[in-house]
Amino acid sequence: MTDFNHLITRKKTNSIKWDQSTAIYGTDVLPMWVADMDFAPPIGVTKALQSVVDHNIYGYSFVPESTNKAIQAWLLSHYQWKIDSTSIIYNHNVVSGISVAIEALTNPGENVLITPPVYHPFSEVPLLLNRNIVTSPLNYNNNRYEIDFTDLSLKLADPKTTVFLLCSPHNPAGRIWSQTELEHVIDLCDRHQVSLISDEIHADLAFKKHTPTASLDLKTVKTVTLMAPSKTFNLAGLNAAFMICEDPLLQQRLEQIRKQRSYPSINRFGAAAMAAAYQTGGDWLEELRTHLTEMITLSHNLLQTLSYIETTPLDASYLLWIDYRKTGIVENAVMAELAKQGVGVTPGSQFGIEGDGFIRVNIATSSVLVTEGITKIVAAFKELGVKEKSISPPL
């Protein structure tokens, strides 16, 4: 059994999460912002990396077939999705994959459609590539996000809109789209001849069934799926991710763009860690999900004492999405008081104007630090005038 309450000190290790917090928040804070975990990976990953180190030669390398097979076996076992190894294209991270896919599927001046509030590179990367951003904001009903399919169809019908950039599971809301919803997305993309890029980096952290978009009947829709073991097994610093594309002509275009931009494949360390994670990390992941479920419950229990504060139910991931809009407090005041109380979180506006009035909180750490961090958040809102819920005494 893995003890996820045992923490390894991360300060003074060049950790963005732990060593850059003071510069960002202006004071020393408990970091609950960057989406990486405070846990060591499965022991099989450590052993695989140690084996590479022990060889003691670090020359040029290629990705071995064993890494392809590990990905294939994982997708088949967890999602009943059978792919050919030729469908796998390696890249350093999901964001670089988004960039390559957008260049492969669109031309400058065309529109990329997104559904905010959503992971901020979804709007940043297309603009850097001289594409336009079109938004179809998600509906927020009964504390849950839904795709506005009427608006989505209207936006997809614009001839200048050539790609829909989907976040599945959704970041920051932790929403898993159902198979029915994904099939509706595919139908609309097919009807309007729009390609689909699906960021599925949080898929393995699902607490309910996740369906890879490209495992469904895609009809005529060109699709690129972006995945990685980085969120699942805490390997982001190894720069190892991959795209899946089953269209041979689009594969060639993706490879062409990658080479034109001098985007390298993954290195020997990344390939070894990726293979080991998928080959040996299944039991570890189940234990992680159990711990995260406990941390979600712990957080909710602490937050529910406050009036006007709500949390969106998580289908996947370790990122709480906390709604404080009913308090009427502006974001700058909330962020300043949170920093004053000693906790650093991500402001909702980072995910688009639709995220204003929310904060995103990373709870992938020990129960001690989750308790400390959420307690600081509760204290901040109390200091800002938010009252505790009144609890009627039993009759």
C-alpha positions in Angstrom: 0.0 0.0 0.0 1.2 3.5 -0.9 1.2 6.0 1.9 0.0 9.2 0.2 0.2 11.0 3.5 4.0 10.6 3.6 5.4 13.7 2.0 8.8 14.4 0.4 10.1 17.9 0.9 9.9 19.7 -2.5 11.3 23.1 -1.5 14.6 24.0 -2.9 14.3 21.5 -5.8 13.4 24.0 -8.5 9.8 23.1 -8.2 7.5 25.6 -9.9 4.8 24.8 -7.4 6.8 25.1 -4.3 9.7 27.4 -5.1 8.0 30.1 -7.2 4.9 30.6 -5.1 6.4 33.5 -3.1 7.3 35.4 -6.3 3.7 34.9 -7.6 1.7 35.5 -4.5 4.0 38.1 -2.8 4.4 36.1 0.4 5.1 32.6 1.6 2.0 30.4 0.9 1.0 26.8 1.0 0.9 26.1 -2.8 -2.4 24.7 -4.0 -2.2 26.1 -7.5 -0.1 24.2 -10.1 -1.6 20.9 -11.2 1.0 18.5 -10.1 1.0 16.2 -7.1 3.1 16.0 -4.0 3.5 12.2 -4.3 6.3 9.9 -5.5 5.4 7.9 -8.6 4.9 4.1 -8.6 8.1 2.3 -7.5 8.3 0.7 -11.0 8.8 4.1 -12.5 11.7 4.9 -10.1 13.3 1.5 -10.8 13.0 2.2 -14.6 14.7 5.6 -14.3 17.4 4.2 -12.0 18.1 1.6 -14.6 18.7 4.3 -17.2 21.0 6.2 -14.8 22.9 3.1 -13.8 23.8 2.5 -17.5 25.7 5.8 -17.3 25.6 6.7 -21.0 23.1 9.3 -22.1 23.6 9.5 -25.9 20.9 9.9 -28.6 18.0 7.5 -28.3 14.8 6.6 -29.9 11.5 5.5 -28.4 11.5 1.7 -28.2 8.5 -0.5 -29.3 8.0 -1.5 -25.7 6.8 2.0 -24.9 4.3 1.8 -27.8 3.1 -1.5 -26.5 2.7 -0.2 -23.0 0.5 2.6 -24.3 -1.6 0.2 -26.4 -2.1 -2.2 -23.5 -3.1 0.6 -21.2 -5.7 2.0 -23.6 -7.1 -1.4 -24.3 -7.3 -2.4 -20.7 -8.7 0.8 -19.3 -10.8 2.1 -22.2 -11.3 -0.9 -24.5 -9.7 1.3 -27.2 -7.5 -0.6 -29.6 -5.0 1.5 -31.6 -2.1 0.7 -33.9 1.4 1.8 -32.8 1.6 3.9 -35.9 -1.1 6.1 -34.5 1.2 7.3 -31.7 3.2 10.5 -32.1 5.3 11.6 -29.2 5.7 15.1 -27.9 7.0 16.8 -24.8 3.6 17.9 -23.3 0.0 18.3 -24.2 0.3 22.1 -24.9 3.0 21.5 -27.5 0.6 18.8 -28.9 -2.2 21.4 -29.1 0.1 23.7 -31.0 1.1 21.0 -33.6 -2.4 19.8 -34.0 -3.8 23.3 -34.6 -1.1 24.0 -37.2 -1.9 20.7 -38.9 -5.6 21.2 -39.0 -6.1 24.9 -39.6 -4.8 27.9 -41.5 -3.9 31.3 -40.1 -7.0 33.5 -39.8 -9.3 30.6 -39.2 -11.3 30.0 -36.0 -10.6 27.6 -33.1 -13.7 27.0 -31.0 -13.4 26.5 -27.2 -15.8 26.0 -24.3 -14.8 28.2 -21.4 -14.2 28.3 -18.5 -11.3 26.2 -19.7 -7.6 25.5 -19.4 -5.9 28.8 -20.3 -3.6 27.5 -23.1 -6.7 26.7 -25.1 -7.1 30.4 -25.8 -3.4 31.4 -25.7 -1.9 28.9 -28.1 -4.3 29.5 -31.1 -3.8 33.3 -30.7 0.0 32.8 -30.8 -0.5 30.9 -34.0 -2.5 33.7 -35.6 -5.8 31.9 -35.3 -9.0 33.4 -33.9 -10.7 32.2 -30.8 -14.5 31.6 -30.8 -16.2 30.7 -27.5 -19.2 28.6 -26.7 -19.4 29.0 -22.9 -20.6 26.1 -20.9 -23.9 26.3 -19.1 -23.7 26.1 -15.3 -26.9 24.5 -14.0 -27.5 23.0 -10.6 -23.8 23.2 -9.7 -22.8 21.3 -12.8 -21.5 22.3 -16.3 -23.3 21.3 -19.5 -22.4 21.9 -23.1 -24.8 24.4 -24.8 -25.3 22.3 -27.9 -27.6 24.9 -29.5 -24.9 27.5 -29.3 -22.1 25.0 -30.1 -23.9 24.1 -33.4 -24.3 27.8 -34.2 -20.6 28.5 -33.7 -19.5 25.3 -35.6 -21.6 26.4 -38.6 -19.4 29.3 -39.2 -17.2 28.4 -42.3 -14.2 30.0 -40.7 -14.4 27.6 -37.7 -12.3 24.6 -38.6 -11.3 23.1 -35.2 -13.1 22.4 -32.0 -10.7 22.1 -29.0 -12.3 19.9 -26.4 -11.2 19.4 -22.8 -12.2 15.9 -21.8 -12.3 15.5 -18.8 -12.8 19.2 -18.4 -10.3 21.4 -16.7 -11.0 23.2 -14.4 -14.4 21.7 -13.6 -13.5 18.1 -13.5 -16.5 17.2 -15.7 -16.5 13.9 -17.6 -18.6 14.1 -20.8 -20.9 11.2 -21.3 -20.7 9.0 -24.4 -24.0 10.5 -25.5 -22.6 14.0 -25.2 -19.4 13.1 -27.0 -21.5 11.5 -29.8 -23.5 14.7 -30.1 -20.2 16.6 -30.4 -19.0 14.3 -33.1 -22.3 14.6 -35.0 -22.1 18.4 -35.0 -18.4 18.4 -36.1 -19.3 15.9 -38.9 -22.3 18.0 -40.0 -20.2 21.2 -40.2 -16.9 19.6 -41.3 -15.0 20.7 -38.3 -12.0 18.8 -37.0 -11.7 17.8 -33.3 -8.7 18.1 -30.9 -9.4 16.3 -27.6 -7.2 17.0 -24.6 -7.6 13.9 -22.4 -4.7 14.3 -20.0 -6.9 13.9 -16.9 -8.6 10.8 -18.2 -6.8 8.3 -16.0 -7.8 10.3 -12.9 -11.5 9.6 -13.5 -13.8 8.5 -10.7 -16.4 7.3 -13.2 -16.4 5.9 -16.7 -14.4 8.0 -19.2 -14.8 7.4 -22.9 -12.0 8.6 -25.2 -13.6 10.7 -27.9 -11.7 8.9 -30.7 -12.8 5.5 -29.5 -16.3 6.3 -30.8 -17.5 6.3 -34.4 -15.9 9.5 -35.8 -17.8 9.5 -39.1 -15.8 11.9 -41.3 -14.3 13.9 -38.4 -10.5 14.3 -38.3 -9.4 13.9 -34.7 -6.2 14.2 -32.6 -6.3 13.0 -29.0 -3.7 14.3 -26.5 -2.7 12.1 -23.6 0.2 11.7 -21.1 1.1 9.9 -17.9 2.2 13.2 -16.4 -0.9 14.1 -14.4 -1.7 10.5 -13.6 1.7 9.5 -12.2 3.2 12.9 -11.4 5.8 12.8 -14.2 5.3 16.3 -15.7 9.0 17.2 -15.3 10.0 14.4 -17.6 8.4 16.0 -20.7 6.8 12.8 -22.0 3.4 13.0 -23.8 1.8 11.7 -27.0 -0.8 12.3 -29.6 -3.1 9.6 -31.1 -4.2 10.0 -34.7 -5.5 7.2 -36.8 -5.7 9.1 -40.1 -2.6 8.3 -42.1 -2.6 11.6 -44.0 -3.1 13.6 -40.9 -0.3 11.6 -39.2 2.0 12.7 -41.9 1.0 16.3 -41.5 1.5 16.2 -37.8 4.9 14.8 -38.2 5.7 17.4 -40.8 4.7 20.2 -38.5 6.7 18.7 -35.6 9.8 18.5 -37.7 9.4 22.0 -39.2 9.1 23.4 -35.7 12.0 21.3 -34.4 9.8 19.7 -31.8 11.8 16.7 -30.5 10.4 13.4 -29.5 10.7 12.2 -25.9 14.0 11.2 -24.5 15.2 8.0 -23.0 14.2 8.9 -19.4 10.7 9.9 -20.5 10.2 6.8 -22.6 11.3 4.5 -19.8 9.1 6.3 -17.2 6.1 6.2 -19.5 6.4 2.5 -20.2 7.0 1.7 -16.5 4.0 3.8 -15.4 1.6 2.1 -17.8 3.1 -1.4 -17.2 3.3 -1.3 -13.3 1.2 1.6 -12.1 -2.3 0.2 -12.2 -2.6 -0.7 -8.5 -0.9 2.5 -7.4 -3.5 4.5 -9.4 -6.4 2.7 -7.7 -4.8 3.6 -4.3 -4.4 7.2 -5.5 -8.0 7.5 -6.5 -9.0 6.3 -3.0 -6.8 8.9 -1.4 -8.1 11.7 -3.7 -11.7 10.7 -2.9 -10.9 11.0 0.8 -9.3 14.4 0.2 -12.4 15.6 -1.8 -14.6 14.5 1.1 -12.4 16.2 3.7 -12.4 19.4 1.7 -16.1 19.5 1.2 -16.7 18.9 4.9 -14.5 21.9 5.8 -16.0 24.2 3.1 -19.6 23.3 3.8 -19.5 25.3 7.0 -19.6 28.5 5.0 -22.6 30.2 3.6 -22.7 31.0 -0.2 -19.7 28.8 -1.0 -20.2 25.8 -3.3 -18.0 23.2 -4.9 -18.6 21.6 -8.2 -18.8 17.7 -8.0 -15.6 16.2 -9.4 -15.9 13.4 -12.0 -12.2 13.4 -12.4 -8.9 15.0 -11.3 -7.7 16.5 -8.1 -8.7 20.1 -8.7 -11.5 21.6 -6.7 -13.6 24.2 -8.5 -15.0 26.5 -5.7 -17.8 28.9 -6.5 -18.0 32.0 -4.3 -20.1 34.2 -6.7 -23.0 34.4 -4.3 -20.8 36.2 -1.8 -20.5 39.2 -4.1 -16.8 39.6 -3.3 -14.5 40.6 -6.2 -11.6 38.3 -7.3 -8.8 40.7 -6.3 -10.0 40.9 -2.7 -10.4 37.1 -2.5 -6.9 36.4 -3.9 -5.3 39.0 -1.6 -6.9 37.7 1.5 -6.1 34.1 0.6 -2.4 35.1 0.2 -2.6 36.9 3.5 -3.9 33.8 5.1 -1.0 31.8 3.6 -2.5 29.8 0.8 -2.0 30.1 -3.0 -4.7 29.0 -5.4 -5.5 29.7 -9.1 -8.0 32.5 -9.8 -11.0 31.5 -11.8 -10.5 34.3 -14.3 -7.4 32.5 -15.6 -9.8 30.2 -17.3 -11.8 32.9 -19.0 -14.2 35.6 -17.8 -16.7 32.7 -17.3 -14.4 31.6 -14.4 -14.7 34.9 -12.5 -16.1 34.1 -9.1 -14.4 30.8 -8.8 -11.0 29.5 -7.5 -9.3 26.3 -8.5 -7.6 24.4 -5.6 -5.1 21.5 -6.0 -5.7 18.9 -3.2 -3.3 16.2 -4.4 -1.2 16.3 -1.3 -1.4 14.8 2.3 -4.4 15.0 4.5 -2.5 17.3 6.8 -1.8 19.9 4.1 -5.3 19.6 2.6 -6.7 20.3 6.1 -4.3 23.2 6.5 -5.0 24.7 3.1 -8.8 24.4 3.1 -8.8 25.8 6.7 -6.9 28.8 5.5 -9.4 29.2 2.6 -12.3 29.1 5.1 -10.5 31.6 7.3 -10.0 34.0 4.3 -13.7 34.0 3.4 -14.7 34.5 7.0 -12.3 37.5 7.2 -14.0 38.8 4.1 -17.4 38.7 5.9 -18.7 35.3 4.8 -20.7 33.8 7.6 -20.9 30.2 8.8 -24.1 28.4 7.9 -26.6 28.4 10.7 -27.3 24.9 11.9 -30.7 24.4 13.6 -30.5 22.4 16.8 -32.2 19.0 16.8 -35.8 19.1 18.0 
